Amino acid sequence: MLWATLGVVALGFLIALEIAARHYAGVPGPITNQVREVIFAPKPGPLYGGLALMMVVLTWRQRFIAAGVAIGIDVVFVLVRWAIGAKTPDGHFFGNGALWVMLGYAVIAVTRRTGKERVLLLKGVGLGLLLVAGRKTGDTWLLITSKTRPTVLDQYVATADHALGNPSWLAGRILEATGPIGTHILDGVYAQLAVAAVVVALYQLRNVVAERRFPSHHLVRTFLVIGLLGPAIYMIFPVVGPVFAYGPGASGTGGVEWAVANVWPDTLPSIGLPHPVPYDGITPRNCMPSLHTAWATAIFIHSRKGPRILRFAGAFWLIATLSATLGFGYHYGADLVAGVVFSLTIEAALRSLDRGWDRSGTQLVAYGTVVFTALLLSYRYLPMEMARHPWVFGPLLILAMLSVLFGYVRTTRMWEPKPTPARQLELQPEPV
């Protein structure tokens, strides 16, 4: 019943986004784009990542067969497109095979499986398709933000960011000093965040076949909820980021005509009375909060119970993602603080939902929500005070974030099962 309800809600949400995309932007929405990729060349996205997640419900023999069939279908599609001279988006050729295999297993689950086997296989297919649909949904959300929010609030966030010492400007200059090596490394980390998420998720779901059930809580749930709720905040607090509002744009030249000033990362923005400024109808308003930070935080949290190499990878991905978001000018420091609080609050809510709501879980989620709301309100209505008194508001912002982190760690440790010492039996003397 729960999975059926979630499926209906997800379908309704996708239909609503489809209608909104056609109404506001005049372009196909996530459903149409996904259906097109059954035949046409797919856009870059986690199609094979979705297939990998689906395969956690298969045996090793079935996994090799599924992967082979997917690759074979892709080879056929590539040869046909090459023969007819069809163009592909961004030179991307592969992905149709993975989608065909996932849809094929959905048909197999309905027609050839029964009972728990059918439910488990449908859950696996749904998990893989949700990851793929999440990417399409995110792209549509970002397009809607650019079309429905003609003005942005970057001046407010940039002014408030003085309380944190304008870390994006500092990180941008450091990244420039590292040359192309540092840029390529961070760019790879930033672009392949979904790969890191799939690796951690596959580790968490490694025993699904043996146990014939999914774990009660795993990274994919957190990832999807962050991606679902985050763009809604973008609609409330539209921000494009330092490289767009105060620099040349991510392409190097595209944002100059819309920028408040072309000063990033060499010169700090001046402190003045902030106000909404118009921006183009193409650039997503996707800064507040930083979802890359939220996702990287979730990866870090879920990697803590893995082997040492996975824990190191989770920590590296978090540090590198924070460095990339600031160094490339995609986010202000204030975005990152909000992103961490946003991620911890969602993770706490999902864990509470899984184990049953109690007082500690309710208090933690409520506190995280209050802190996140206070951050947004302070960025919007107190930026001048924050810029004028950085030694007061800067530590306050960091302490607010750390207080949510401390509350999360303390509460989740209380939820961990406590080992009980084995009861020692007293040896009774034998009767003489």
C-alpha positions in Angstrom: 0.0 0.0 0.0 2.8 2.4 0.9 4.7 1.8 -2.4 1.4 2.1 -4.4 0.7 5.4 -2.7 4.2 6.7 -3.3 3.9 5.7 -7.0 0.6 7.6 -7.4 2.1 10.7 -5.8 5.2 10.5 -7.9 3.2 10.1 -11.1 1.0 13.0 -10.2 4.0 15.2 -9.5 5.6 14.2 -12.9 2.3 15.1 -14.7 2.2 18.4 -12.9 5.8 19.2 -14.0 5.0 18.1 -17.5 2.1 20.6 -17.7 4.2 23.4 -16.0 7.1 22.9 -18.4 4.8 23.2 -21.4 3.0 26.2 -20.0 5.9 28.3 -18.8 8.7 27.2 -21.1 6.9 25.7 -24.1 9.1 22.6 -23.9 8.5 18.9 -23.2 8.6 17.9 -19.5 10.2 14.9 -17.8 7.7 12.3 -18.9 8.0 13.2 -22.6 11.7 13.4 -22.5 12.0 10.0 -20.8 9.6 8.4 -23.3 11.6 9.8 -26.2 14.8 8.2 -24.9 13.3 4.7 -25.5 14.2 5.4 -29.2 16.1 8.6 -29.6 19.6 9.3 -28.3 19.5 10.0 -24.5 20.9 13.1 -22.9 23.8 12.5 -20.5 22.4 11.1 -17.3 22.4 8.2 -14.8 20.8 5.6 -17.1 23.4 2.9 -16.4 23.5 4.1 -12.7 19.7 3.3 -12.6 20.4 -0.1 -14.1 23.1 -0.8 -11.5 20.6 0.0 -8.7 17.9 -2.2 -10.3 20.4 -5.1 -10.5 20.7 -5.3 -6.7 17.6 -7.5 -6.8 19.1 -9.9 -9.4 21.5 -12.8 -9.0 25.0 -12.5 -10.4 24.0 -14.5 -13.4 21.0 -12.3 -14.1 23.2 -9.2 -13.7 25.7 -10.3 -16.3 22.9 -11.1 -18.7 21.1 -7.8 -18.0 24.4 -5.8 -18.5 25.2 -7.7 -21.7 21.7 -7.2 -23.2 21.9 -3.5 -22.3 25.3 -3.0 -24.0 24.2 -5.1 -27.0 21.1 -2.9 -27.5 23.2 0.2 -27.2 25.6 -1.1 -29.8 22.7 -1.7 -32.2 21.3 1.8 -31.6 24.7 3.4 -32.2 25.3 1.5 -35.5 21.8 2.5 -36.7 22.3 6.1 -35.8 25.7 6.1 -37.5 24.3 4.5 -40.6 21.5 7.1 -41.0 23.7 10.0 -39.8 21.5 10.9 -36.8 22.8 13.6 -34.5 23.2 12.9 -30.8 23.0 15.4 -27.9 26.5 16.4 -26.7 28.0 13.4 -28.5 26.2 11.1 -26.0 25.5 7.7 -27.6 24.7 5.2 -24.8 21.9 4.7 -22.4 18.9 3.3 -24.4 19.9 -0.2 -23.6 19.9 0.4 -19.9 16.4 1.9 -20.1 15.1 -1.0 -22.3 16.4 -3.6 -19.8 14.8 -1.8 -16.8 11.5 -1.6 -18.7 11.9 -5.3 -19.7 12.3 -6.4 -16.2 9.2 -4.4 -15.2 7.3 -6.5 -17.8 8.9 -9.7 -16.5 7.9 -8.8 -12.9 4.2 -8.3 -13.9 3.9 -11.3 -16.2 6.4 -13.9 -14.9 6.7 -13.3 -11.2 4.3 -13.7 -8.3 4.2 -12.8 -4.6 7.3 -11.5 -2.9 9.4 -12.1 -5.9 7.3 -9.8 -8.0 7.2 -7.1 -5.3 11.0 -7.3 -4.9 11.7 -7.0 -8.6 9.2 -4.2 -9.1 10.9 -2.3 -6.2 14.3 -2.8 -7.9 12.9 -1.5 -11.2 11.2 1.4 -9.5 14.4 2.3 -7.7 16.4 2.5 -11.0 13.7 4.4 -12.8 13.3 6.8 -9.9 17.0 7.7 -10.2 16.6 8.4 -13.9 13.3 10.3 -13.5 14.9 12.3 -10.7 17.4 13.7 -13.1 14.7 14.6 -15.7 12.6 16.1 -12.9 15.5 18.2 -11.7 16.2 19.6 -15.2 12.6 20.6 -15.6 12.5 22.2 -12.2 15.6 24.3 -13.0 14.0 25.4 -16.3 10.9 26.4 -14.5 12.9 28.5 -12.0 14.6 30.4 -14.9 11.3 31.1 -16.6 9.1 32.0 -13.6 11.6 34.1 -11.5 12.8 37.0 -13.7 14.6 38.6 -10.7 17.3 37.1 -8.4 18.3 37.8 -4.8 22.1 37.5 -5.3 22.8 40.9 -3.8 21.2 39.9 -0.5 23.2 36.7 -0.3 26.4 38.3 -1.4 26.0 41.0 1.2 25.2 38.5 3.9 28.2 36.4 2.8 30.5 39.2 4.1 29.8 37.7 7.5 31.6 34.5 6.4 34.5 36.4 4.7 33.2 35.9 1.1 34.6 32.3 0.8 33.7 32.0 -2.9 36.0 34.8 -3.8 38.9 33.3 -1.8 38.2 29.8 -3.2 38.0 31.1 -6.7 41.5 32.7 -6.4 43.0 29.6 -4.9 41.5 27.4 -7.7 43.0 29.8 -10.3 46.4 29.5 -8.6 46.3 25.7 -8.8 46.1 25.8 -12.6 44.4 23.2 -14.8 45.2 20.2 -12.6 43.1 21.4 -9.7 40.3 22.6 -12.0 40.0 19.3 -13.8 40.0 17.3 -10.5 37.3 19.4 -8.9 35.3 19.5 -12.1 35.3 15.7 -12.3 34.2 15.4 -8.7 31.4 18.0 -9.1 30.1 16.5 -12.3 30.2 12.9 -11.1 28.4 13.3 -7.8 25.7 10.8 -8.9 28.5 8.2 -9.5 29.6 8.5 -5.9 26.0 8.2 -4.7 25.5 5.0 -6.7 28.7 3.5 -5.3 27.6 4.1 -1.7 24.0 3.0 -2.5 25.3 -0.3 -4.0 27.3 -1.0 -0.9 24.2 -0.4 1.3 22.0 -2.6 -1.0 24.5 -5.4 -1.4 22.5 -7.9 0.6 19.1 -7.4 -1.0 19.2 -10.6 -2.9 20.3 -12.7 0.1 17.8 -11.1 2.5 15.0 -10.8 -0.2 14.2 -7.3 1.0 15.5 -3.7 0.9 17.1 -2.1 4.0 14.7 0.2 5.8 16.8 3.3 5.0 19.4 3.9 2.4 21.0 6.8 0.5 18.8 6.8 -2.5 15.8 7.8 -0.4 17.6 10.8 0.9 18.9 11.8 -2.5 15.5 11.7 -4.1 13.8 13.7 -1.3 16.6 16.4 -1.4 16.2 16.6 -5.2 12.4 16.9 -4.8 12.2 19.5 -2.1 15.3 21.6 -3.0 14.0 23.2 -6.2 10.9 24.3 -4.3 13.2 26.5 -2.1 14.7 27.8 -5.4 11.3 29.2 -6.2 11.1 31.0 -2.9 14.7 32.2 -2.9 16.0 32.5 -6.5 19.8 33.0 -6.7 22.1 32.3 -9.6 25.5 32.4 -7.9 28.7 34.5 -7.9 30.1 33.5 -11.3 26.8 34.7 -12.9 25.8 37.6 -10.7 29.3 39.0 -10.2 31.3 37.4 -13.0 31.4 36.3 -16.6 29.1 33.3 -16.3 30.1 29.6 -16.3 30.8 29.7 -20.0 33.3 32.5 -19.6 31.3 35.2 -21.4 27.6 34.5 -21.3 26.7 36.2 -18.1 28.5 39.5 -18.4 25.6 41.5 -19.8 23.4 40.4 -16.8 26.0 40.6 -14.1 25.7 43.2 -11.4 29.5 43.7 -11.8 32.2 41.6 -13.3 34.4 41.3 -10.2 34.4 37.6 -9.3 36.9 36.3 -8.0 39.4 39.2 -8.1 37.6 41.9 -6.3 35.1 41.6 -3.4 31.7 43.1 -4.0 30.9 46.4 -2.4 28.5 46.6 0.5 25.4 48.5 -0.6 21.7 48.4 -0.1 20.7 45.1 -1.7 17.7 44.7 -4.0 16.3 42.2 -6.5 18.0 42.4 -9.9 16.7 41.0 -13.2 18.5 38.1 -14.9 18.1 36.1 -18.1 15.5 33.5 -18.7 17.9 30.7 -19.2 20.2 30.4 -16.1 18.7 28.3 -13.3 18.1 29.9 -9.9 19.6 27.0 -8.2 21.8 28.2 -5.4 19.8 28.5 -2.2 20.4 26.0 -0.7 23.3 24.3 -2.3 22.0 20.9 -3.3 25.4 19.6 -4.3 26.4 20.3 -0.7 23.3 18.6 0.6 23.9 15.6 -1.5 27.6 15.4 -0.7 26.7 15.7 3.0 24.3 12.7 2.6 27.0 10.7 0.9 29.4 11.4 3.7 26.8 10.4 6.4 25.9 7.1 4.6 29.5 6.2 4.0 30.3 6.3 7.7 29.3 2.6 8.3 31.2 1.3 5.3 34.7 0.0 5.0 37.7 2.3 5.4 38.1 3.0 1.7 34.4 4.0 1.5 34.7 6.3 4.5 37.7 8.0 3.0 35.9 8.3 -0.3 32.9 9.9 1.3 35.0 12.4 3.2 37.0 13.2 0.0 33.9 13.7 -2.0 32.4 16.1 0.6 35.6 18.2 0.8 36.1 18.3 -3.0 32.4 19.2 -3.6 32.5 22.1 -1.1 35.8 23.3 -2.8 34.3 23.0 -6.3 31.0 24.8 -5.5 32.9 27.7 -4.1 36.0 27.6 -6.4 33.9 27.6 -9.6 31.7 30.4 -8.3 28.5 28.3 -8.3 27.6 29.1 -4.7 28.1 31.6 -1.9 29.3 30.4 1.5 25.8 31.1 2.9 24.4 28.5 0.4 26.7 25.8 1.8 25.7 26.5 5.4 22.0 26.2 4.4 22.7 23.1 2.3 24.3 21.2 5.3 21.3 22.1 7.5 18.9 21.1 4.8 20.5 17.7 4.3 20.8 16.9 8.0 17.1 17.8 8.6 15.9 15.7 5.7 18.1 12.8 6.8 16.7 13.1 10.3 13.1 13.1 9.1 13.6 10.0 6.9 15.3 8.1 9.7 12.5 9.1 12.1 9.9 8.0 9.6 11.7 4.7 9.3 12.0 3.9 13.0 8.8 5.6 14.1 8.4 9.2 15.2 9.3 9.8 18.8 10.1 12.9 20.9 13.8 13.0 20.0 13.2 12.7 16.3 10.4 15.2 16.2 12.5 17.7 18.2 15.5 17.2 15.9 13.5 17.7 12.7 11.7 20.7 14.1 15.0 22.3 15.3 16.6 21.8 11.9 13.5 23.3 10.1 13.6 26.3 12.4 17.4 26.9 11.9 17.0 26.5 8.1 14.1 29.0 8.0 16.0 31.4 10.2 19.0 31.2 7.8 16.8 32.1 4.8 15.1 34.9 6.7 18.4 36.4 7.9 19.9 36.3 4.4 16.8 38.1 3.1 16.1 40.6 5.8 19.3 41.1 7.7 22.1 41.1 5.1 23.3 44.7 5.9 23.6 43.9 9.6 25.4 40.7 8.9 27.9 42.5 6.6 28.5 45.3 9.1 29.1 43.0 12.0 30.9 39.9 10.6 32.5 39.0 13.8 29.1 38.5 15.4 27.0 37.0 12.6 29.8 34.9 11.0 30.3 32.7 14.2 26.5 32.7 14.7 26.0 31.1 11.3 28.6 28.5 11.8 27.4 27.8 15.4 23.8 27.4 14.0 25.0 24.8 11.5 27.1 23.0 14.0 24.3 22.9 16.5 22.1 21.0 14.0 25.1 18.7 13.3 25.6 18.1 17.0 21.9 17.4 17.5 21.9 15.0 14.6 24.9 13.0 15.8 23.7 12.9 19.4 20.2 11.8 18.5 21.1 9.2 15.9 23.6 7.7 18.4 20.8 7.3 20.9 18.9 5.4 18.2 21.6 2.9 17.6 20.9 -0.5 19.2 22.9 -1.0 22.4 24.8 -4.2 22.7 23.7 -6.2 25.7 26.3 -8.3 27.6 25.7 -12.0 27.5 24.2 -13.3 30.6 26.6 -15.6 32.5 25.1 -18.8 33.9 26.1 -19.6 37.4 27.4 -23.1 37.7 25.6 -25.1 40.4 27.7 -27.6 42.4 26.9 -31.2 41.7 25.3 -33.0 44.6 27.6 -35.4 46.4 
